[in-house]
Amino acid sequence: MDDFVCNKLTEWNLSEWIQTFKDHKVDKESLYCLEDHHIAALIPMVGPQSKFKKRLKLLKEKQNTTDPETSESSVEVRPSTSKTNDKGKRKLDLQGESSQSPARKRPREDIQGTKTEEEILSDVKYIMRYVHQKLPHQDDKLNKFLKNSIKHLETDKREVVGVFGKTGAGKSSLINAVIGEQDLLPSGSISACTSVMIKVEANMRNPKYEAEIEFITKEEWKEELWTLFNFLGDNEDQEKDEDYQDSVEKLSVLYGEEWRNKSPENFMDKKYFREIPEFLLSKSKILTSDTAKELSAKFVKYTRSESKEEDAKDVKRLYWPLVKCVTVRVPKNRLLQHVTLVDLPGNGDRNKSRDRMWKKVVGSCSTVWIVTEINRAASEKESWEILEESCSLMGNGGECQQIHFICTKSDSLGRSGNQSAAGVRAQILKQNEQAKKKVRAEFSKLKDVKKQFSEECFKVFTVSSKEFMRKKRLDPDDTEIPRLQEFLQDLNNSHSETLNYVSGARGILSLIQGASSRGAADIKMAVFIELEENLSLELDKVREPMKETVMAFKKCLSGGVEKSKSSCEKVLKSVLYPTKKGGAFHMILKCLVQNGGIHKTKKGKLININMKLTSCLTDSIDEEFKKTFPNEGNSGPFNGVINAFSLGTEKLMKKECENVKLQLTFLKTEEEKMKTNLNKLIRERKKTIYSSLTTTIEEKMKPCYDRAKEIRGEGTLKNMRETIEMHVHGSKNDMFAQAKDAMMKQLRDLMLEILEKQCNMMQKSIELSLKTDGVSIPDVSVELEMVKKYYNELTGSPDDDAILCDSPGQAAALRP
C-alpha cells in the first residue's frame, strides 16, 4: 500500500480501515480498479462502505476530467450479467503458443467486463471465508450446519481417461502430443513400460514438473520374491518359456546376477535399496525438474523394463519391479486441470497390489483409449483381447461411457514416390477412412463387449503424433490430435468447479439471509407442511421402482444359478485341460493355486478360474444391471427416479409470497446436492455389487487352492487338477446360490441407504430453512446479491428467478 491510498482514507475519515487496505496490498492503481464486491469485503459495514463508494466515484470522475489518457485503464470495469455464448464453460488452453485447434483457445477473458471463471471462483471463495468469520461462535444446529457446509463447498471430481496399448503402439507419443509436452513420457520401440501404471495430471500448485513414485510394500515384495523363486525352482525345461524369462528379468534388473546364487531372504538387505530408501520406509519418492525432458530422464528407471543401448552406461539398476504407480504432474496444463490420463500396462499385473490398483483405476475410467498401430488395427489380437477381457470391469463393473479406438502412425500409409503433397494427403485420408470402417466392423462382432457398450459409445480415431508436431504432409486437423484435445477440454467443461461452488454458496447465503429475517410464521408453517407431504410422495416414487429392480435381479440370478450348476464342471475343464499348453501347464497351474485361481502371463493374458466359474451368473444379470445402473445417457440409476426427485420448490415459489423465496432457493440447492451425492454413492457401490459374484466364488474356492498348493512330488499336476475338480463338484449346489444371496443383500442394502439418505437430508434441510430463526445470524444481503450476480453470469440467467432452473453444469454433476 502506498501513501496515496493512506492519505485518501485519512482525508475521507476512514483511517480505521488503513490496516485492512495494507493487508490486501491495495495501491493507487488497484484503488481505481476496486469493484463493489471488493469494497464490501474490505469495508463490510454499510455506513463507511457507502461513504467510501461515494468518495471513490468522485475521485474517478475527477481523474477522468484531469487525465483523459489514463481514464480508460483506470475506470471501474463492472462484470456483465448478459448472456454469454459459452454459458459459463471454460475455454481451456494448453501450454505453449500454438492455436491449431478449438482446444487451444484461452480462458474466458475480461472482454466487455466479463470476468474469467478463475476470478469469479476466487472472489466467491473470499466472500464465503468472510461470511464464515461473521458467523457467531455458538454451537447450535444452524451454525454447525452453516460452518460445515461452507467448509465442504469445494469439490474436485477428476475425470479419468485410461490409455491401453501394446509396447510400440505409440501410447507415449500420443499422450505427449495431446497434452503439448513432446518430451514428457519416454517412447521408443526398444524401451517398454512394463507393469507400471503412469498417471499424468496437472500440477496446479507450482511451476515444476513432478513425478511421485509410489512403491509396493516390503511385505508384498517378499511375497513376490518367494513366488518368483518358487516358479524358477524347476528351470531345466522352462528357459524358453515367456513367464520364466519375465521372472528372470525382474530379478536381474534389481540384483544383477547375484540372485542366481542366493536365497530370497538375502534380497531384503538394505544395500540393494540405497538409492530408494523410501521403499524401506514405505514412503513415496518425489522427483522434480524445471523441464519435461529432465524429469523424464529421472523417472525412466522406475517405469521402463529395458534401457536403450545408448542409455546403458547411465542406468545401472532399474526399479520398476518395486513400483506400484508413477504420477507425473505437468505445471498449469489446462487440459489436465480436471482430467487424469493413465497409461495402463496390458491387462493388469501379477503383483496383487499393482493388480488391485489397476482394477480400481480401470473401474474409475469415464473413457478408455485403446491404442494400436493403424496398419494392423483391425487384426491386432492384443488390442481386442484387452477390450474383451476388461469390458465388464469398465462397463457394469465401472463407469466408462466411451471407448475410443485410436489408430496411431496414420501418416505411414501414404508413402508413394512421385505423388504430389496433395496426392499423398488424399491417399492417407482415404486409407484412414478405410481403416475406420474395418475397425468398426470388427467391433460389431464382439458380442460380450456389446452387452456392456452400445455402438454409439465406440469411436475410432486415426492419429499421427509425428505429423501433428512437424506438419509436413498433413494439416493439424487431419492428424485428429485436435479432436482428442477438444474431447479433453469438454471433459474439463462437463463439470464446472466454479459453477458448483457458486451454486452451493448461493444456497448457503440464501439460508442465512432467510434465517435472519423475521415474521411470516403462518406462511412458513404452511410451506413446511406441504414440503413434508411432497417429500413423502417423492420417496414413494423412488421406493416402487426399487422393489421392481429387486424382483428382476432375483429372477435373473435364479436362472444363472441353475445354469452355473449344470455347466461349471465343463467350464472348469476348459481351464484345467488347455489344448496347447503341453508340459509347461503344471507351472501355470502352480501359479494359479498360489494366487487364488488367478494368473497373468508375460503377454498379459488373463487366466481366472473364479471368473470362468462366475460367467453364467454375470451373463444372467448383465442386461438388467446395465439398465438399472447405466453409464450412458442422463436418466440416471433406477430408471431415473433419483434424478427425477423434486420437492416442487419451483411451483411453491410461484404460488407463495416473497417471505419464503430464500428458503426455497436453499432447498432447491440442497436437492441438487443430494442427487449429486447419491449418484456418486451409487456409482461406487454398483462396482462392489457387480464384483460380489466373483468375490464370493473366490472365497468359496480358496480352501481347494490352499490344499492344491501344498501338493508335491510325482503326479503333482494330476493331483492338483483332481483337488480342484472334486471341490467344485462338491460345492456347486451351494456355492452359486451363496453368490446370488450375497449380491441380493448388497443390492437391498444400497436401496435402503439411498432412501434413508434422501429422507434424512431433505428432512433436515426443510427444518433448517423453515423452522429456524437465527437470533444472532448476521445479515448477508450484500454478499448474497454479489453471489447471485455471479451465478446469473455463469448460467446466462437474466434474473434471479431463473436460478431455480437446472443449469447444464448441475445436470452434468448428476451423471451416473
N, C-alpha and C positions, 0 to 999 in steps of 0.2 A: 504493500500500500504506500502511495506517495503522499507528499504534503498537500497536493491539490484536493484529494478526497477528504483528508483530515480537516483541512481548512473549510471545505464546503459543509461538512457535517457540523462543525462548530458554528459556522455562520448561520446554519438553519436550525440551531438549538437542538441538534440531535447528537451531541457529543457522546452520550452514553452508549451509542452504537458503534463508536470508532473501533473498539477492540474486535467486534464481530466482523466488521469490514476487513480489518487487518488479517484475521484468521482465514478469511476466504480470499485473500490476496486481490482485493478489488482496487485497481489503479485507475488513473484518469481515463485510459482508453476503454477499459471494461465497464466503467461507470456509465458511459454513454450507451453501452450495449445491454444494460440490465433490462430484463423483461418482468412482467407482473409477477410470475411465479418465483423468480429470483428475489425480487423485492420482498415478497411475502415470507420467503424463507429467512431472509436477512433481518427483517423487521416484522415479526408476527403480530405485534399489537396494532390494532386497526387505526388508532389515533395517530401515532407517529408515522405509520405506514402511509396514510393518506397525505400527511404533510410532505413526506419525502417525495411521493409521486408528483405532487403539485410543483414543488421546487425543482425537481429534475426536468419536468416538462418545460418549465420556464427557461431553465438553463439551456436545454436543447434548442428552443426557439431562438434564444439569443445567439447561440453558436451558429445556427443556420443563417442568420442575417449577417453576422460578422465574418464568417468564414465559409462561403458557399462551396469552396472546393472540397472541404473535408466533410461537409454535411452529409453527403451521400453514404460515406462509410461509417459515420458515427451515429446516425439516427437509429432509433429503435426498430428492429425488424421483428414484426409480430407474426406468430405462426398462423398459417392459413387454415381455416376449417372447411375449406371447399373440398369437394370430392377429388380424389387422386386416382389416376388410371390404374395404379398397382394395388389399390385397396390396402395399402399399408405393407405390402410384401417387400422384403429386402431385394435390392438389386445388388447381387454379390459379385465380388471381383477376385480373381486370382492374384497371386503376387506377379510382379512383372508389369511391362508396359504395353504388351500386345493387346489389340482389341479385335481379335479374329472372330469372336462368336458372341451371341447374346449372353453367355455365361460370364463374359468378362466385362460387363458393364459395372460402373462404380456404384457404391451405395447411394441411396436417395440423398441428394444434396440439399442445401438451403436455397433451393430455387423458389423465387417468389415467396420467401418467408417460411417455407415448409421445412420442418426440422427432420434430420435423419432419425431413424428408429433408435440408434445408439444414444443420441442426445435425449430423446424422449424417455428412454428407459432410465438414463442417468438422472434426469430431472425427477421422475416419479419415485425412484428409489430414495432420492434425497428428501422428497416430500414425506414419504412413509417413515423414514428414520426420524424426521422431525415430529410427526404425529405420534410415533411410539414414545418419544421423550415427553410429549404433552400428556400422555395418559397417566392417571393417578396411580399411586403405588399400592392401591388396595388389591386384595386377593379375592374379590367377589367373582362370580361366574362370568359376568360380561367382560370384565377387564382381562381375566385369564384368557378367554376366548380371543379377544382382540389382539393381545400381545402375541399369542401363539400363531394366529392367522397371519399377522404381519411377518413374523419370523419365517414362516413357510411359504411366503409368496413366490420365492424363486424356485423355478423348476427348469431342468435341462435334460429333456429326453433326447438321447442321441439315436440317430438312425444308423444301423449297422449294414454295411454292404460287404458280403463275403465274396472273395475272389478265389476261384478254384482253377486249376490247370496243371498239366504235367510240366516237368522241367524242360525249358527251351521253348515253351509256347509263347513267351513274351509277356508274362504277367507283370514283371517288374518294370519293363519298359512302358507298358500300358499305364500302370499307376503313376509312374514318373511324368508321363506326357499329360495325363488328365489333370493332375494337380499342379502342373507347371514347375516341376522340380526334376530336371534332367538327370542329376547325379545322386539322387537320394537312395534308391534301392539298388543294390548291386545286381547286374544282369550279365548274361553270357551263357554260351552253350556248355562250357566246361564246369562252371560253378553251379551249385544247386542248393536251394534252401530245403533241408530235409527235416521233417518232424518239428519244425519251429514255426509257430504262428507269429506273424508280424502285423501289428495294428498300426495304422497310420492315421493320425488325427492332428488337429490344430493345437499349437501352443499359444494360448491367448494370454499367458501370464508374463512372458518376457520375450525378447527378440532372439533367443538362442534356439539352435537345433538341439533336440534332446533325444536320447534313447534310454528307456528304462528296461533293464534286463531282469526278468523275474525267473528265478531258478526253481527246479523241483526241490523237494526236501531231501535232507541226508538219508532219512529212513526210506524214502522212495527209491533213491539211487542204490542203497544197499540191497533192496529187494530186486531191483533190476539187474544188479551185478550177479546176484545169485541165479536169476533166470538165465542170463547170458552164459554164464559158465556151465550151468546145467545143460543148456542147449548145445554147447560146444563140446560137451564131455565125450560123446561118441562121434569123432570127427573124421574117421577114416574114409567113409563113403560120402561125406557131406560137403567137401571142399568146393564143389561146383554149384551147390545149392545157393540161391539168392539170399535166403534168410540167414544161412551160415555166414556168407560174405558180409551181410549187413551187421551181424553181431561182431565179427572181426573188426570191421571199420569203426564201430562205436568205441571199442576198447583201444584200438590203435591210435585214434586221433587224440585221446586223452592220456594214454600211458605209454605210447610208443610200443616197443617190442617187449617191454618188461612184463606185460600181462601174461605172456606165454609161460613164464616160469614161476609165477606166484599165485597164491590163493586169493579169493575175493576179499578176505578180511584185511589184507595188506593195502588195499587200494582206497582206504579211507584216511590214509596218512596225510597230515597237513601239507607235506611237501608238494603234493600234486595240485594244491589249490592256493598256492602263494599269490597268484595273480587275481584270484577271485575269492578273497576272504569272506565276501558277502554270502557265498554259498554255504559256508560252515556256520555263519551267523544267522542263516535264514532271513537274509535281507535282500532287497533289490539293489542292483548296481546301476548308477546313473552316469551316463556319458553325455557331455555337452560339447558343442562346437559352434563356430561362427558361420560355417558353410555346410551345405548338404554333403558335399564331396568329402570333407574332413570327417564328418560324422559317419558316413558310410564306411570309410576305411577303418574306423574304430570298432564298429559293431559287427563287421563281417565275420569275425572268428566265432561269434555267438549264434550265427544263423546259417552258415554255409558248410555243407558236408565235405566239399573238396575245394582246395585252393587252386587258382590258376598257376600255371608253371612260373610265370613271372613274379608271382607273389610268394612263392615257396620259401624264399630266404627270409621274408619278413614274418611269416606265420609259422611259428614253431609248434604251437599247440592250439587245437580247436576245442571249443567248449560247448558246441551245440547239443551234445547228448545230455547235458545238465540243465539246459534252458527250457523253461516252460512256455515263455512268451516274451516277445520284444515289442515294446510300444514306442514308436517313433513319432515325435511331435515336431511339427513344422510351424515356424513362427508366423502368426497372423494370417494364416491361409483361410480365406473366407469360404471356399468350397468345403472345407472340413470343419467349419465352426460348430455345426450340429451333426456332423456325419463322421463316422469312423470306417475307413476302408480296412479290411482284414485279409491279408494274404494267407490263405488256409492251405496247409500241406495235405495233399492227397485225400484220403478217405478216413482221417482220424489217425490214431497213433497207438503203438503197442504199450507205451507207458501209460499207466492208469490215470495219473494226474493230468498229463497232457491230453489224454483222450476225453476226460471229463470236461476240461476246458473247451476242447474242440466241439463237443456236443452242445455245450452251453452257448457258445458263440454262434454255431450254425443255427440253433433253435431261435436265436435272437435276431437273425438277419431279416430285414424287411425286403431286401433284394439280394439276389445271388448273381454274380457274373461267372460264367463258365468260359474259360479262355482256351482256345486251341488254334493251331495254325490253319489258315484258310485252305491250303492245298489238300488237306485231309480232314476237313471239318466234319463232313457228314459220315465219314468212315472211321474216324478215330474212336476206338473202343473205350479207351480210358475215360474220355470226357463223358460219354453216355453212361458208363458204369458209375461214375461219381454221381450223376444225376439220379440214376435208378436207385442206387443204394442209399442215397441221402434224402430222397424226395419226401419220405414220411416224416423225417426229423425236421425238414424245412416247412412242410405243409401242415398236416394235422398236429404234428408234434412241435410246431414252431409258429412263426408269424410272417413267413415270407409271402409277399404279394406279387413279386415279379421275378422272372428268370430271364436274364439277358445272356444269350449265347453269342460270344464275341469272337469273331474270326480275325486273327491278327495277321500281319505281314501281307495285307491285301495288295500292296504295290508290287509284290513279287510275281504276279500273274501276267503282267503285260509287257514282258521283255521281247521286243521284236526289232531286228536290226535296222531296217530302213524306214520305219514308220515315223511320221511327224509326232511332235509332242501332243498335239490334239488327238491324233490317232491312237497313241499309246494310252492316253487318258480315257478315251472312249472304250478301248478294249478292256481296260481294268474295270471300269464301271459296269460294263456288260457282264464280265465274268463274276464280279461281286454279286450282281443280282442273281446269276445262276447258282452261285454258292448258297445264297439265302434260301432259294427255293428248295434246294436239296436238303438243307438243314431242317427247314420246316416240315418237309415230307418225312424226314427221319423221326422228328418229334411226334408226329401224328401216329406213329407205330407203337409208341411207348404206353401201353395200357395202364400199367401201375402208376406211372408218373401222372397220367391224365386223370386218375382218380383224385389226385391231390391238387392239380393245377389245370385250369382251362387253357385253351389255345390263346385266349386274349391276354393271359399272363406271360406268354412266351414271345420274346422279341429277339430278332437277330441283327447284329451289327457287324459290318466289315470295316476294320480299322487298320490304319498304318501309323504307328507311333513315329517311325523314321520320317515318313513324308510330312507328317504334321510339324516336325521340327525343322526339316530342311526346305520344304515347299518347292521341290524341283519338278515333279511330274503331276502332282495333284493339288487342287485347291484345298485349303484347310478344311472346308466343309465336306469335301469328298472323302476325307480320312475318317469322318464320323466321330472323331475325338470331341469336337464341339457339341455333338448331340449328347455324349456322355457327361460332359461338363454341365450342360444345361439340365440334364437329369439330376445331377448332384445339387445344383442350385435350387431346383424345385423341391428336393428333399429338405433342404435348409428352410425354404419358404413355407413348407407344408405345416409347420407348427411354429408360430411366431412367439419367440421368447418374450418380446416386448408386449405384444397384444395380450398374451396370457397374464403377464404381470400387471399391466394397466387395468385389465378387466377385473382381476382379483382385488386390486387396490380400490377401484371404483365401488365394488361391492362392500368392502370393509368400511370405507368412508361413508357410504350410504347408511350402513347400520349405525355408525357412531352418531351421525347427524340426526338420524331418526330417533335414536335413544335419547339424545339431548333435548329433543322437542317435547313439549307437554300438551296435554289435552287430548280430545277426540277418543276418550276411553271407550265409548259405546261403539264407535266405528271399528276400532282396533279389535274389540271382542267379537264383533260380527264377522270380521275378516278372519280372525283366528279360528272360529268355529267352522267356517266354510273351508278353510285350508286343511283342517284336520279331516273333514269329510272327504275332500279331494284326495288327500294322502291315502286314506283307507281304500278308496276306489282304485287308485293307481296301483297300489300294492297287490290288489286282487288281479289286476290286468297282467301283472308280472308273474304272479303265482300260477295261474292257469296254464300258460304255455310251458312252464317248467314241469308241471305234472305230466303233460303230454310227452315231453322230452324223456322223462324217466321211463315211461311205458315203452317208448320207441327203442331206447337203448336196451332195455331188458329183453325185448323180443329179439333184437338183432344178436345180442350176446348169447342168448339161449341157443339159437341156431349155430352160432360159432363154436360153442362148447361141444355140441353133438358132432359137428364136422371135425373138430380137433381130435376127439376121442377115436374116431374111425380112421383118421389119416395120419396120426402122429408117428406111428412106427414106420410107415413108408417114408415119411418126410425125414425121419432120423437116419434111415439107411442111406439116403442120398448124401448125407453129410459124412457118415462114418465109413462109407464104402465108395469113395470117389473113383471114377473110371480111369483117370490119368495120373494119379499121384505116385503109384508104384511104391517102392520100398521106403521112400522119403516120408510117407504119410505118418509113420509112427512118431516122428519128431514133431510133426504138426499137431497130432492128437495129444502128444505130451504137453505141448504149449497150450492147447485148448483147455485141458483139465486143470492145468496150473493157473490159468487166468479166467476161471469161472465160465468156461464154454465159449470164450471169445478169442480170436487170433487174427492178426493182420499181417499179411505177407509183406515182403520188402516193397512190392509194387503197390501196396495199399489195398489189395484185395481182401475184403472182409469175410471171415468165416465166423458165423454166430449161431451156435446150436439153439440158444434161447429164442432168438428172433425167428428162426425157422419153425420152432415148435409153436410160437405165438401167432404165426402168419394167418391161420384160419380165423382166429379171434379178431385180429386187426382188420382183416378183409371184411368181416361181417359188419363192422361199425364204421368203416371209413366214410361211406357216403352220408350217414346220419351225423357223424362227427363234424364233417365239413359244413353241413347245413346248419348245425347248432352253433359252431364256433368258426364262422367264415373269416378268412384273412382278406378276401377280396370284397370290394363294394363298401357301402357306407351304412348298411342296415344295422350291423352290429350283431352281437350274440343273442341266442334265444329268440330268433325270428324278429329281432329289432325292438323287443319290448323294453330293454334298458334305455335305449336312446329315445324311445317314444314317450318315456315317463315325463309327465308335466303336472305341476300343481295348479296350472291355469292362472299364473300371475298376470299374463298379458290381459286376459279378459277382466280380471279384477281391477287392474289399473284403469281400464276404460270405464268400468262401472262405478268405482268408488271415488271419493274426493281426494284432493291433494294430500290429505293428512297421512296417508299410508303409502304414498308413492315411493319414498325412500326405502321403506321396509320391503316392499315388493321387489324393488330393484335388487336389494341384497339377496332376497330369496331366489331370484332368477339366477344370480351369480352362483349361489350355493348349489342350486340344482345342477348347473353345468359342471361344477367342480365334483359333485357326487358322481355324475355319469362318467367323467374322466377317470376318477379313482377306481370305480367299479370296472370299467373297461380294462384298465391296467391290471387289476387283480385277476380278472377272468383270463386275460392274455397270458399271464404267467401260470395260473393254476391249470389251465387246459393242457399245458405241456406235461405237467405231472400226471394228470388224469390219463392222457393218451399213452404215456410210457408205463403206466402202472401195470398193464397187462404183461409186458416183458419183464418188469421188475419182479412181479410175483412168480413168474416161471423161473427166473434166475434164482430166487430164494428157494424154491421147491427142488431145483436141480442141484443145488450146492452140495448136499450130502453125497451124491454119487460122484461128483467131481473130486471131492475130498478123498473118497475111497479109491478112485481110479488113479490119482496122482501118487499114491503110495505103492502102486504095483511095480514090481521089479522082476528082473530075470527073464528066463525063457518064456516065450508066449505073451510078452507084455502087451503087444498090440491087440491080440485076440482077447485077452482078459479085460483090457480097458473097454473095448467095444461092448463086451458082454455085460460088464458092470453098468454101463450107461443104458443099454437096451433093457435090461431087467428092471432098472429103476423106473424108466418111462412106462413100461408095461404095467408095473405095479401101482403107479401113481396116477395114471391117466384119468381114472374115474373121479378123482378128487381135485387134481391139480388145476385143470382148466376151469372148473366151477369156482374154485377159490379165486382165480384170476378175475373172473366175471364179478364175483361179490366185492372184491377189492375196488374195482373200477366203479361199480354202482355206489358204494359207500362214499368214495371221493366226490362223485357227481352230486349226490344228495347233500353232502357237507357243504359244497360250494354254493348250491342253491339256497340253503338255509342262511349261510353267511351273507349272501347278496341281499336277501330280504331283510335280514337284521340290520345290516349297514344302511340300507335305504331308509328304513323306518327310523332308526336312531338318529341318523344325521339330519334328516329333514325335520323330525320332531323337535330336535334341539334348536335348529335354525328358526323354526316358526316361533318357538317360545322366546328365544333371544330377541327376535325382531319385534314381537307384538306384546310380550308380557314383561318387558324390562324397561324401566325408566331410569336412565343413568343420572343420578343426582349430581355426581361430580364429573360427568363426562364432558370433555371440552367441546367447544364449538369448532367445527372443521369445515364451515361453509366455503371459505376461500379455497382451501385445499381441494375440496370436492369439485368445485367449479373448474379448477385447473385440470384435474384428472379427467373430468368429463370431456373437456375440450380436447385433450389428447386422445381419448378413446374415440371420439367422433372423427377426429382426423385420421386415425389408423383404420377405422372401419368405413369411412366415407359417409357416415350418418349425418344428415343435415341438421338434426336436432336431437335432444336428449331422449325423446320418446322412442326414437329408433333404436336405442341401445338395447332394448329388450329383444330385438330380433337376433337370431343366431347369426354370428359372423362366420365367414369362411374359416378363420383361424380356430374358432371354437369347434366348428364341425370337424375340422381335421384332428383336433385334440381328442375326439371321440373315436378315432379309428380303432377298430378291434385288433 
